[in-house]
Amino acid sequence: MAGLNLEGVYVPNVTPFDAKGEIQYDALGELIEYWIGAGVSGIVANASTGESPYLRREELTRVLGFVLEKVDRRIQVIAGTGAMATRETIELTRDAKNSGAEGALITTPYFYHPSEEELYRHYAAVLSAVDLPAIIYNVPKFTGYSIAPKTIARIAEDCDGLAGVKDSSGSPGNMAEIIRLCSDKIACLSGAADMFLPTLSLGGRGAVLAIANVVPGICVELHKAFQKGDMATAGKRQRTASHVNNVLVASFPQVAAIKHALNRIGYGAGSPRQPLLPLSEAQEKALAEALKNTKLY
């Protein structure tokens, strides 16, 4: 799989900011130790949960470099390198390779909605330009469209360097079709917490989950239970993960909710960078009530 073995739970890490919107590296370092201690397989720096669209290019490079240095090869480090244009995506992917990342998570281009042929040529261009294992990131929640499974399969068939796909569509049918067409060539990962256990059951290899910022242990336990064939425990952990996901991702502004939850359990995730705003006082109270039975509060 393009020299990158993808398996287990990956954290698309938050980027801690202070009240002025400046990156807090000490806080990020503490979070990295929290995630590693929970047993995650890797960290995905500069992804959507990390507010990558709001980071300047030099900030993306510095955050990735810090994560790599702090991790010190204990787990995998993958860099989010997706951008609106192919040229910029190549530049960011090359930056990631030069920094030492083990792979690149590349979202489908956003703002305009490319055709399937345009998507194919976009990924083919990036994969041919930079020798770094890549993961296609399908996230219709943020891009407004979904890349077709047959296009992913075509890229996997024709292009060296594709290691996996992260599907955040939340659609069981879409994930099943991706796995049917591609699982013999690339690793199929869920990007939706509700789909973690279903993805594993369909033949997927793991997940990249926003909620793993807050509850990495629950996510890791789910994966381990599935590997052992302990479906009762896997199902129990899936129910907890789905509840946490419904609160942090579906019911409240995702980045603000995840950061608030981390702040409440003792990690300095700070606030989102503008234009995103922190939760209101009313939202904070509602979130605490929704999570009161999860032992997070």
Number of C-alpha atoms within 10 A of each C-alpha: 17 17 13 19 15 23 17 22 28 30 28 25 27 27 28 25 20 15 10 9 13 12 19 16 16 11 17 23 16 14 23 19 12 18 22 18 11 17 17 22 21 23 25 26 31 27 27 20 24 22 19 20 15 16 16 10 13 10 14 24 19 14 21 24 18 17 22 23 12 15 18 11 11 11 15 20 23 29 32 28 25 27 21 15 14 19 14 14 22 23 18 23 30 20 20 24 19 12 16 17 24 19 29 29 24 25 25 25 22 17 11 11 15 15 11 15 9 12 20 19 14 20 25 19 16 23 20 13 14 18 15 26 24 30 27 24 26 25 22 17 11 13 16 11 17 18 22 16 21 14 16 23 20 14 22 24 13 11 16 17 24 28 24 29 31 24 27 25 21 18 12 14 10 17 26 20 16 23 24 15 18 22 20 12 16 27 23 30 33 28 25 23 28 23 23 27 24 17 24 20 12 16 17 25 23 25 32 26 29 27 27 26 24 27 21 24 20 19 32 23 20 28 26 16 17 18 13 10 11 13 14 12 17 23 16 15 21 23 16 19 26 19 18 23 22 16 21 25 20 12 15 18 16 18 24 24 23 26 26 24 23 20 15 14 12 9 18 20 25 23 24 27 22 11 6 13 12 18 20 10 9 8 15 17 11 15 20 17 11 17 16 11 10 13 7 14 13
